[in-house]
Amino acid sequence: MPTLTFARPIARWLPDQDGELSIETRGATLSAALEEAFAAHPTLRGYVLDERGTVRHHVAVFIDGASITDKSDLHVPLDARASIFVMQALSGG
């Protein structure tokens, strides 16, 4: 099963969560995996996705160590043992 991990700065918005949040998911795509996580933790949706359903500008998503290239295309297929990591992206100079 793919594992979806939310970094501490995102997971901290959940009640009683101290540290990263890792969820095993049955999702065959990134979209399905995220929807499964949002069903269990609805408040995460607004921190990860914008009103159009795309990954927010200051959020980075990595699948097996590689950053997704198109934040609006969440239908990326997942390997059965995929590791997905969602974190806040840093910006500035």
MITORZA-10818 format. One line per field, with one value per atom (N, C-alpha, C, O, CB): residue number from 1; residue in one letter; x, y, z. Coordinates in pm, whole numbers, plus 32768, in hexadecimal, padded with zeros to 4 digits. Glycine has a CB too. Layout:
<rs>
seq <- NUM|...
type <- A|...
px <- X|...
py <- Y|...
pz <- Z|...
</rs>
This chain:
<rs>
seq <- 1|1|1|1|1|2|2|2|2|2|3|3|3|3|3|4|4|4|4|4|5|5|5|5|5|6|6|6|6|6|7|7|7|7|7|8|8|8|8|8|9|9|9|9|9|10|10|10|10|10|11|11|11|11|11|12|12|12|12|12|13|13|13|13|13|14|14|14|14|14|15|15|15|15|15|16|16|16|16|16|17|17|17|17|17|18|18|18|18|18|19|19|19|19|19|20|20|20|20|20|21|21|21|21|21|22|22|22|22|22|23|23|23|23|23|24|24|24|24|24|25|25|25|25|25|26|26|26|26|26|27|27|27|27|27|28|28|28|28|28|29|29|29|29|29|30|30|30|30|30|31|31|31|31|31|32|32|32|32|32|33|33|33|33|33|34|34|34|34|34|35|35|35|35|35|36|36|36|36|36|37|37|37|37|37|38|38|38|38|38|39|39|39|39|39|40|40|40|40|40|41|41|41|41|41|42|42|42|42|42|43|43|43|43|43|44|44|44|44|44|45|45|45|45|45|46|46|46|46|46|47|47|47|47|47|48|48|48|48|48|49|49|49|49|49|50|50|50|50|50|51|51|51|51|51|52|52|52|52|52|53|53|53|53|53|54|54|54|54|54|55|55|55|55|55|56|56|56|56|56|57|57|57|57|57|58|58|58|58|58|59|59|59|59|59|60|60|60|60|60|61|61|61|61|61|62|62|62|62|62|63|63|63|63|63|64|64|64|64|64|65|65|65|65|65|66|66|66|66|66|67|67|67|67|67|68|68|68|68|68|69|69|69|69|69|70|70|70|70|70|71|71|71|71|71|72|72|72|72|72|73|73|73|73|73|74|74|74|74|74|75|75|75|75|75|76|76|76|76|76|77|77|77|77|77|78|78|78|78|78|79|79|79|79|79|80|80|80|80|80|81|81|81|81|81|82|82|82|82|82|83|83|83|83|83|84|84|84|84|84|85|85|85|85|85|86|86|86|86|86|87|87|87|87|87|88|88|88|88|88|89|89|89|89|89|90|90|90|90|90|91|91|91|91|91|92|92|92|92|92|93|93|93|93|93
type <- M|M|M|M|M|P|P|P|P|P|T|T|T|T|T|L|L|L|L|L|T|T|T|T|T|F|F|F|F|F|A|A|A|A|A|R|R|R|R|R|P|P|P|P|P|I|I|I|I|I|A|A|A|A|A|R|R|R|R|R|W|W|W|W|W|L|L|L|L|L|P|P|P|P|P|D|D|D|D|D|Q|Q|Q|Q|Q|D|D|D|D|D|G|G|G|G|G|E|E|E|E|E|L|L|L|L|L|S|S|S|S|S|I|I|I|I|I|E|E|E|E|E|T|T|T|T|T|R|R|R|R|R|G|G|G|G|G|A|A|A|A|A|T|T|T|T|T|L|L|L|L|L|S|S|S|S|S|A|A|A|A|A|A|A|A|A|A|L|L|L|L|L|E|E|E|E|E|E|E|E|E|E|A|A|A|A|A|F|F|F|F|F|A|A|A|A|A|A|A|A|A|A|H|H|H|H|H|P|P|P|P|P|T|T|T|T|T|L|L|L|L|L|R|R|R|R|R|G|G|G|G|G|Y|Y|Y|Y|Y|V|V|V|V|V|L|L|L|L|L|D|D|D|D|D|E|E|E|E|E|R|R|R|R|R|G|G|G|G|G|T|T|T|T|T|V|V|V|V|V|R|R|R|R|R|H|H|H|H|H|H|H|H|H|H|V|V|V|V|V|A|A|A|A|A|V|V|V|V|V|F|F|F|F|F|I|I|I|I|I|D|D|D|D|D|G|G|G|G|G|A|A|A|A|A|S|S|S|S|S|I|I|I|I|I|T|T|T|T|T|D|D|D|D|D|K|K|K|K|K|S|S|S|S|S|D|D|D|D|D|L|L|L|L|L|H|H|H|H|H|V|V|V|V|V|P|P|P|P|P|L|L|L|L|L|D|D|D|D|D|A|A|A|A|A|R|R|R|R|R|A|A|A|A|A|S|S|S|S|S|I|I|I|I|I|F|F|F|F|F|V|V|V|V|V|M|M|M|M|M|Q|Q|Q|Q|Q|A|A|A|A|A|L|L|L|L|L|S|S|S|S|S|G|G|G|G|G|G|G|G|G|G
px <- 8053|8000|8058|80BD|7FA1|8032|807B|8070|800C|8047|80D8|80D8|80DB|812F|8150|807F|8072|809B|805F|7FDF|8100|8132|8124|814D|81C5|80EA|80DE|8146|8149|804D|819A|8202|81C3|814F|825D|8210|81DF|819E|8135|824F|81D8|8197|810A|80BB|81EB|80E9|805F|800D|7F9B|805E|8044|7FFA|7FDA|7F7E|804B|8025|800F|7F86|7F59|807A|7F42|7EBE|7E51|7DDD|7E9E|7E77|7E18|7E17|7E80|7E3A|7DA3|7D9F|7DED|7DE9|7D0D|7E34|7E7E|7EEA|7F0E|7E1F|7F1E|7F87|8009|8011|7F62|806D|80EE|8157|8188|810D|8178|81D9|819A|8128|8213|81E4|81B2|8138|8125|8220|80E7|8074|808A|8096|7FEC|808F|809E|8021|7FEE|811C|7FF2|7F78|7F94|7FC9|7F03|7F71|7F74|7EF4|7E87|7F84|7EFF|7E8C|7E7D|7EDE|7E98|7E05|7DEA|7DE5|7DCD|7D66|7DFD|7DF2|7E50|7EC6|7E0D|7E1A|7E6B|7EA5|7EFC|7E17|7E72|7EA6|7EBE|7E8D|7E43|7F0B|7F22|7E9E|7E89|7F80|7E46|7DC4|7D76|7D3F|7D73|7D71|7D28|7D67|7D1F|7D24|7DEB|7E30|7E11|7DF5|7EC8|7E17|7DF7|7D66|7D4A|7E13|7D0A|7C7D|7C65|7C13|7C27|7CAB|7C9F|7CCF|7C91|7CEF|7D3D|7D71|7D11|7CF9|7DFD|7CD9|7C7C|7BFA|7BBB|7C5E|7BD2|7B59|7B6F|7B13|7B34|7BE8|7C07|7C29|7C11|7C7C|7C61|7C8D|7C64|7CB8|7D28|7BE4|7BB0|7BF8|7C00|7B20|7C2B|7C6C|7CED|7D1A|7C8B|7D28|7DA2|7D8B|7DE3|7DDD|7D15|7CF9|7D1D|7D63|7C65|7CF0|7D07|7D98|7DBF|7CB7|7DE9|7E77|7EC6|7F33|7EAE|7E91|7ED9|7EA7|7EF6|7ECB|7E22|7DE8|7DA7|7D74|7D82|7DA8|7D63|7CD2|7CA4|7DAB|7C89|7BFA|7BE0|7B70|7BBB|7C45|7C36|7C5B|7C4E|7C8C|7C8A|7CB1|7D3F|7D64|7C54|7D90|7E1C|7E72|7E48|7E49|7EE9|7F43|7F69|7F8E|7FC4|7F5F|7F7E|800E|8066|7F69|8021|80A3|8113|8181|809D|80FA|8162|815B|817F|8157|812C|812C|8177|8161|809A|81CD|8218|81EE|81DA|82B2|81E0|81BB|8227|824A|812E|825A|82C1|828B|824C|8344|82A3|8280|8301|8346|8219|8321|839F|8417|8471|8399|8416|8487|8487|84DC|8502|842B|8426|83AF|833F|841E|83C9|835F|82FF|8329|839B|827D|821D|8234|8252|8188|8225|8244|81CA|81D9|827F|8155|80DA|807C|803D|8095|8073|8021|7F8C|7F3C|803F|7F64|7ED6|7EAE|7E37|7EB4|7F0F|7EF3|7F11|7F84|7F46|7EA9|7EBB|7E9B|7E91|7E63|7E8C|7E6D|7EEB|7EEB|7E14|7F55|7FD5|7FC3|7F98|8049|7FE2|7FD3|803A|80AB|7FE0|8010|8067|8089|8033|8025|8105|8131|80F8|80DD|81CE|80E4|80AA|80FC|80C7|809C|817D|81D2|8205|826E|8249|81BA|81E4|81EC|81A2|8184|8247|8256|8239|8281|82E5|81CE|81A5|81C0|819A|810D|8203|8223|81ED|820A|82BD|819E|8162|819D|8197|80C5|81D5|8215|81FE|81D5|82AC|8219|8214|8292|8301|8206|827F|82F1|8327|82DA|82CA|83A8|83E6|83F7|840F|846E|83EB|8400|844E|845E|8378|847D|84CA|8557|8577|84CE|85A8|862F|8698|870F|8639
py <- 7F8A|8000|807D|8081|8000|80E2|8160|81A0|8190|81C0|81E9|8232|82C6|82F6|8209|830E|839E|83E0|83C5|83C6|8436|8479|8510|854A|8452|854D|85DE|860E|85E1|860A|866B|86A1|86E8|8712|8702|86F5|872F|87B9|87D1|873A|8816|889A|8894|88F0|88F3|882C|881D|87CD|87F2|87D8|8760|8709|874E|8726|868B|87B5|87F8|8839|8859|8861|884D|888A|8826|884B|88C3|87A9|8743|873C|874A|86B9|8725|8717|869C|8633|870E|86AB|863C|8602|858D|85CE|864F|861F|8667|86E1|8633|861C|8656|860D|85A4|864A|8645|8607|85E7|860E|8589|859E|8577|851D|84D9|8530|851E|84C5|8469|8498|8515|83E7|8386|832F|8300|832E|831C|82CF|8269|828B|832D|81ED|818A|819A|81A2|80F7|819E|81B8|814C|810A|8241|813B|80DC|8124|80E5|8092|81A7|81F7|81CA|81B3|8286|81BD|8197|8211|8204|8145|8288|8306|8366|8351|8343|83CE|8433|846F|8484|84A1|848C|84C5|846A|8499|84DC|83EA|838B|8380|8377|8300|8382|837A|83F5|83EA|836C|846B|84E6|84E7|850E|8560|84BE|84BB|845F|847E|848E|83EF|8394|83D8|83CA|8313|8422|846A|84D8|84ED|84A5|8521|858D|8558|859D|85DF|84E1|84A5|848B|849C|8422|8461|8445|84C6|84CE|83E3|8528|85A5|861B|8652|85A5|8642|86A8|872F|8773|86BE|8756|87DA|87E2|8850|87FA|8771|8773|87A9|87E7|86E6|8791|87B7|8849|8866|87A0|88A4|8932|895C|89C3|8980|8910|892F|88F8|892A|88F8|8893|8851|887F|889B|87B9|8886|88A9|8933|895E|8840|8977|89F7|89E0|896E|8A55|8A4E|8A43|8A00|89D6|8ACD|89F5|89B0|891D|88D4|89F4|88F1|8865|8848|87D4|880E|88B1|889C|88B0|88F1|88FD|8876|8883|8917|8959|8829|8947|89D4|89F6|89A1|89F3|8A75|8AA5|8A86|8A5F|8B3B|8A96|8A82|89F8|89E8|8AED|8995|890A|88B8|88C9|88D4|8861|8809|8779|874F|881B|872D|86A0|864F|866A|8685|85EB|8593|8504|84D6|859B|84C1|8433|83E7|83FD|8418|838F|8344|839F|8380|82DA|8411|846D|84D1|852A|8421|84C5|8521|857F|8554|84D3|8600|8664|8657|863F|86F2|8666|8665|86E4|874D|865C|86DA|874B|87A1|8818|8719|8768|87B2|87AB|8743|877A|8817|8819|8812|8802|8894|881F|8816|878B|876D|887C|8736|86AD|864C|8624|8689|8626|85CD|853C|84E7|85FB|851F|8496|8446|83ED|8498|8468|8421|8395|8387|846E|832C|82A4|8287|82B9|823D|8237|8212|817E|812A|8234|815F|80D5|80A3|80F3|80C9|8022|7FE9|8009|8006|7F53|8026|8045|80D5|80F4|7FE4|812B|81B7|81FD|81DE|8202|825B|82B1|8340|8378|82A4|837A|8402|845B|843B|8408|84CC|8528|85B1|85E6|852D|85EC|866F|86CE|86B5|8669|873D|879C|882A|8842|8780|8888|8914|8934|8910|8971|8978|89A1|8A25|8A7A|89AD|8A37|8AB4|8B0D|8ADD|8A9B|8B8D|8BEA|8C61|8C72|8C18|8CAF|8D25|8D1F|8CC7|8D31|8D7A|8D7E|8D94|8D99|8DE6
pz <- 8000|8000|8000|8046|8079|7FB3|7FB8|8042|8088|7F4C|8068|80E6|80C9|807D|813E|8105|80F3|8176|81DE|80C9|8170|81E8|81DA|8176|8203|823F|8246|82AB|831D|826E|827F|82D7|834E|834A|8289|83B7|8433|8422|845F|8493|83D2|83C5|838B|83A2|836E|8341|8310|8374|8392|8284|83A6|8404|8488|84CE|841F|84A9|852B|8535|85A3|8542|84C4|84C6|84EF|84FF|843D|84FF|852B|85C3|8602|84EE|85FD|868F|86BC|867C|86C0|8729|8766|870C|871C|878E|86AE|8656|8678|866D|85C1|86A2|86C5|8671|8698|875F|8601|85A7|8522|8506|85E5|84D0|844D|8459|84BE|83FC|83F1|83E9|8372|8301|83DB|838A|831E|8316|837C|8333|829B|8282|8215|81AC|825A|822D|81C2|8173|81AC|81FA|80F0|809C|8031|800B|805B|8002|7F96|7F0F|7EA8|7FAF|7F10|7E96|7E28|7E40|7EB6|7DB0|7D3B|7CF5|7CA0|7CD9|7D1A|7CE4|7D58|7DC7|7C7C|7D3D|7DA4|7DD1|7E49|7D70|7D74|7D95|7DF4|7E58|7D16|7DD7|7E2B|7EB5|7F19|7DE8|7EBB|7F3C|7F91|8008|7F28|7F52|7F9B|7FC9|803B|7F44|7F73|7F99|8010|8067|7F22|8014|8086|8106|8170|806D|80FD|8172|819C|8213|8154|813A|815A|8196|81E6|80DD|8170|81AB|8240|8291|8161|8264|82F0|833D|83B5|82F9|82F8|8336|82DE|8297|834E|82E0|8284|8289|8222|82A1|82FB|8305|82B3|8293|8395|8290|8240|81B2|8178|8239|817C|80F1|80D7|8075|80D1|812A|8114|8120|80E8|8174|8166|8172|80FC|80DF|81F4|80B8|804B|7FC3|7F69|8057|7FB2|7F31|7F34|7F9C|7F06|7EC3|7EB9|7E8F|7E86|7E55|7E77|7E56|7DD0|7DB5|7E57|7D7A|7CF9|7D01|7C9E|7C90|7D76|7D86|7D5B|7D48|7D3A|7D4B|7D29|7DA6|7E05|7CB7|7DA3|7E16|7E24|7DC4|7E03|7E9E|7EB9|7E8F|7E8D|7F4E|7E6F|7E40|7EA3|7E7A|7E28|7F23|7F88|7FCA|803F|7FF2|7F7E|7FAB|7F42|7ECA|7FC1|7F6F|7F15|7F2E|7FA0|7F27|7EC1|7ECB|7E83|7E11|7E8C|7ECA|7E93|7E90|7EF0|7EE7|7E22|7E16|7E00|7D9C|7DA2|7E5D|7E59|7E42|7DF5|7DEA|7E87|7E85|7E13|7E11|7E80|7DB3|7D41|7D50|7D6C|7CBB|7D3D|7D48|7CD3|7C61|7D4C|7CEF|7C80|7C2E|7C66|7CB4|7BAC|7B55|7B36|7B1A|7AD4|7B3C|7B1C|7B93|7BAB|7A9B|7BDF|7C58|7C3C|7C99|7CA8|7BBE|7B9D|7B6E|7B65|7B32|7B50|7B23|7B94|7BA9|7AA4|7BDD|7C50|7C2D|7C86|7CC3|7BAE|7B83|7B66|7B12|7B08|7BAD|7BA0|7BD9|7C4B|7BE9|7B8A|7BBF|7C2C|7C29|7B4D|7C8C|7CFC|7CF7|7CDC|7D81|7D11|7D23|7DA8|7E02|7D20|7DB3|7E2D|7EAA|7F19|7E1E|7E9A|7F0D|7F09|7F41|7F12|7EC7|7EB8|7F3F|7F9D|7E5C|7F46|7FBB|7F8D|7F3B|7FFC|7FC4|7FA0|8019|808A|7F76|8001|806C|8049|7FDD|8086|80A3|808D|80F5|816D|8098|80C3|811F|80F0|807E|812B|8149|8123|80D4|80FC|81A0|8064|8013|8047|8076|7F7D|803E|8068|7FEE|7F7F|80AD|8003|7F95|7FCB|8044|7F55|7F72|7F9A|7F63|7F13|8032|7F8D|7F55|7FBA|7F98|7EEF
</rs>
